[in-house]
């Protein structure tokens, strides 16, 4: 028999999910049979597989000890560096400035070093994540970006934060703005692109069409041209739908692929431009909650900007675009995404490394005159 008291990080999940994560040696068939035969009781009473656990609940498991055994081995995340570029951190949440080239989750080719492994290693060293004391929770990423895309990634330190932030992402109660360099010049200096995106899993790429197709999902991409050079343009982009490779594929579909994009761009153009990765960065995050955020209400109205967007210096070193003569009245620019990107704007960021452990200040800006 084993008795388990449900902690905060284990609450608000189904009984079967908790048991599956906590005891991987317990077969699903045995789990369901044990619940049905009352060999698993919650607070001394019969329970259902769909029962939601609450803090302080007591589980009694009348099962063989072999089902409770866990492999005694070194944690894989220890093998990853604990170096992180931390934009903001508090007791619940971390905002990380991920650099291009680092994957967010392990895959078959890069098993040990990933952003989430670095987060776990960092929190383990701080004593904020102790796997032996957790039944089912581990620090988790709230959003993800491609390996060769840089920018802000959110990480949850506890289960309540993960639950709340996942809901806020789903309800789109935050704004994520991107910077990118595209080839050529767009005829409209700001606009909304629409279309339909179909994902090909086997090829790991997507295809864009103007008309609805079976298995294709609608997409909307809002953009504004910030600066122009002779052969390229710097854009600020907001995704109104969040699909795989949406920015990269959408601009490529209208003849303006991202500079350095080997998948959706043109190799001879990329070779000439000299960008090692696609010039895309998730550079600004704004929390704009319209419903209760529980323990995270204090984040509402805060915004964060990543520093050192790697391709800006190279882009701004290119020759300026010659101004074109026009008899049309100049248009007044409208605010977009609640912010523009001044040439020298930076946010404070601290880098934590395994060698120095140095930290610099956090940064968060309150939006003013919110309506």
WOSULNOR-V439017 format. One record per residue. RES is the residue in three letters. D_FIRST is the distance of its C-alpha to the first C-alpha in Angstrom with 2 decimals. Layout:
res = [RES:RES]
d_first = [D_FIRST:D_FIRST]
This chain:
res = [UNK:UNK:UNK:UNK:UNK:UNK:UNK:UNK:UNK:UNK:UNK:UNK:UNK:UNK:UNK:UNK:UNK:UNK:UNK:UNK:UNK:UNK:UNK:UNK:UNK:UNK:UNK:UNK:UNK:UNK:UNK:UNK:UNK:UNK:UNK:UNK:UNK:UNK:UNK:UNK:UNK:UNK:UNK:UNK:UNK:UNK:UNK:UNK:UNK:UNK:UNK:UNK:UNK:UNK:UNK:UNK:UNK:UNK:UNK:UNK:UNK:UNK:UNK:UNK:UNK:UNK:UNK:UNK:UNK:UNK:UNK:UNK:UNK:UNK:UNK:UNK:UNK:UNK:UNK:UNK:UNK:UNK:UNK:UNK:UNK:UNK:UNK:UNK:UNK:UNK:UNK:UNK:UNK:UNK:UNK:UNK:UNK:UNK:UNK:UNK:UNK:UNK:UNK:UNK:UNK:UNK:UNK:UNK:UNK:UNK:UNK:UNK:UNK:UNK:UNK:UNK:UNK:UNK:UNK:UNK:UNK:UNK:UNK:UNK:UNK:UNK:UNK:UNK:UNK:UNK:UNK:UNK:UNK:UNK:UNK:UNK:UNK:UNK:UNK:UNK:UNK:UNK:UNK:UNK:UNK:UNK:UNK:UNK:UNK:UNK:UNK:UNK:UNK:UNK:UNK:UNK:UNK:UNK:UNK:UNK:UNK:UNK:UNK:UNK:UNK:UNK:UNK:UNK:UNK:UNK:UNK:UNK:UNK:UNK:UNK:UNK:UNK:UNK:UNK:UNK:UNK:UNK:UNK:UNK:UNK:UNK:UNK:UNK:UNK:UNK:UNK:UNK:UNK:UNK:UNK:UNK:UNK:UNK:UNK:UNK:UNK:UNK:UNK:UNK:UNK:UNK:UNK:UNK:UNK:UNK:UNK:UNK:UNK:UNK:UNK:UNK:UNK:UNK:UNK:UNK:UNK:UNK:UNK:UNK:UNK:UNK:UNK:UNK:UNK:UNK:UNK:UNK:UNK:UNK:UNK:UNK:UNK:UNK:UNK:UNK:UNK:UNK:UNK:UNK:UNK:UNK:UNK:UNK:UNK:UNK:UNK:UNK:UNK:UNK:UNK:UNK:UNK:UNK:UNK:UNK:UNK:UNK:UNK:UNK:UNK:UNK:UNK:UNK:UNK:UNK:UNK:UNK:UNK:UNK:UNK:UNK:UNK:UNK:UNK:UNK:UNK:UNK:UNK:UNK:UNK:UNK:UNK:UNK:UNK:UNK:UNK:UNK:UNK:UNK:UNK:UNK:UNK:UNK:UNK:UNK:UNK:UNK:UNK:UNK:UNK:UNK:UNK:UNK:UNK:UNK:UNK:UNK:UNK:UNK:UNK:UNK:UNK:UNK:UNK:UNK:UNK:UNK:UNK:UNK:UNK:UNK:UNK:UNK:UNK:UNK:UNK:UNK:UNK:UNK:UNK:UNK:UNK:UNK:UNK:UNK:UNK:UNK:UNK:UNK:UNK:UNK:UNK:UNK:UNK:UNK:UNK:UNK:UNK:UNK:UNK:UNK:UNK:UNK:UNK:UNK:UNK:UNK:UNK:UNK:UNK:UNK:UNK:UNK:UNK:UNK:UNK]
d_first = [0.00:3.80:6.84:10.13:13.56:16.21:19.18:22.80:22.82:19.94:21.55:23.95:22.40:21.00:17.31:17.76:19.78:17.32:14.46:17.16:18.46:15.29:13.78:16.94:15.47:13.86:16.86:18.33:18.63:14.96:14.26:16.92:16.01:12.41:14.07:16.77:14.74:12.77:9.36:9.65:11.17:13.42:14.46:13.19:15.38:15.86:16.81:19.05:19.00:22.00:20.63:21.80:19.47:21.06:20.83:18.61:16.46:12.83:10.29:7.03:5.44:4.44:5.74:7.14:7.45:11.00:10.65:9.82:12.80:16.00:19.52:20.96:24.47:27.12:27.17:29.98:31.47:32.50:35.07:36.78:39.40:38.56:42.06:42.24:45.12:43.75:45.84:43.71:40.43:38.66:35.15:34.22:36.50:38.44:41.63:42.48:45.83:44.93:47.79:48.88:47.50:43.88:41.33:38.82:35.87:35.41:36.91:37.54:40.52:39.38:35.73:35.53:38.16:37.81:38.11:34.41:33.65:36.28:34.82:31.36:33.10:35.28:32.53:30.41:33.49:33.95:30.41:29.87:27.38:24.52:22.34:19.60:19.25:19.36:16.60:19.13:22.62:25.43:29.09:30.97:34.60:35.95:39.00:40.26:43.70:45.10:45.15:48.91:49.03:48.74:47.80:45.34:41.64:39.15:35.69:32.92:31.03:28.39:26.95:29.18:32.26:31.40:30.98:34.24:36.27:35.31:36.60:39.75:40.45:40.08:42.47:44.81:44.88:45.92:48.88:48.65:52.09:53.09:56.14:57.53:60.77:62.19:65.16:68.36:69.16:67.94:70.76:68.91:67.79:64.89:63.36:60.50:59.74:58.18:57.20:54.50:52.06:50.66:48.04:48.30:44.94:46.45:49.15:47.07:49.90:51.05:54.30:56.17:58.42:60.56:59.87:56.63:55.12:52.24:48.98:50.80:49.67:52.15:52.60:54.52:55.49:57.49:59.63:62.39:64.73:64.78:67.15:69.17:70.54:72.97:70.47:67.19:65.73:62.99:60.95:58.42:56.05:53.54:51.29:51.29:48.97:46.51:46.70:46.27:49.39:51.14:53.53:54.44:55.06:56.73:59.39:59.97:60.62:63.52:65.05:63.67:60.77:59.07:60.71:58.78:56.69:56.61:54.87:56.95:59.99:62.94:62.83:66.49:66.12:62.96:64.71:67.63:65.54:63.49:60.12:57.25:54.74:55.15:56.60:53.89:52.00:49.68:51.49:50.93:48.06:48.72:46.14:47.67:45.03:46.26:43.07:40.63:38.69:36.40:35.66:38.15:41.18:42.90:43.39:45.62:49.15:48.37:49.66:49.38:51.71:51.01:53.52:55.26:55.29:56.32:59.00:60.94:63.18:64.12:64.85:67.01:68.99:70.34:73.82:74.01:74.83:78.47:78.82:80.18:83.10:82.34:84.30:81.28:80.22:77.25:74.01:72.15:68.65:65.85:62.64:59.86:56.20:57.02:58.24:60.59:60.31:63.05:64.03:62.80:59.78:56.68:53.47:52.06:49.36:47.54:46.47:43.58:43.80:41.85:45.06:46.36:43.66:46.65:46.40:49.07:49.15:47.38:49.42:49.16:52.07:52.29:54.18:57.22:58.84:55.94:56.88]
